[in-house]
Amino acid sequence: MTTQQAQHTPGPWKVDGKRILADVERGEYRVFPIAYLNIIDPDHEAVANACLIAAAPELLAACQAEELAREVEAEVVDNGDLSTRNSRAAVAEGYGDMSPQRYALELRAKAEGLRRAAIRAATGGAHDRR
């Protein structure tokens, strides 16, 4: 996978009133602001925008999981096996004793779960399409 190391504050992020907060440790602080919001009307689309922004780390994780799942599926279809890099990743994630086909299925299921969670976070739980 050609994903670069993230340069943003890790998630999870959450909307808290007029702020988007990150729940990560930074020195003596556990939660700190990512952004301050200009929300005048809480029913305004700005709240939906804030939820979308706060879901950015989850959306990125879902996209990366999908990319890896597709890459592994293509390797299994094309070669019947995994590249050295993906074999090492499978072992590191605790999937080393699985067949490449089973690993591809596990990655697909993980990507699906992350995608659904990201959509729920981005829409404030208002959208759960299956």
JOMO-V279769 format. One line per field, one symbol per residue. psi: psi as a letter, one per 30 degrees, with the letter a starting at -180 (. if undefined). burial: 1 if it has 9 or more other C-alpha atoms within 8 Angstrom, else 0. Layout:
BEGIN
psi = ???
burial = ???
END
This chain:
BEGIN
psi = kgklkkglklalllkjcglkkkilkjbfkeklkelklijejfflfeeeeeeeeffeeeeeeeeeeeeeeeeeeeeeeefgllleefeeeeeegggfglleeeeeeeeeeeeeeeeeeeeeefgggfjik.
burial = 0000000000111110011111110000011111000010000101110111011111101111111110111011000001000111011000110001101100110111011111111111100000
END
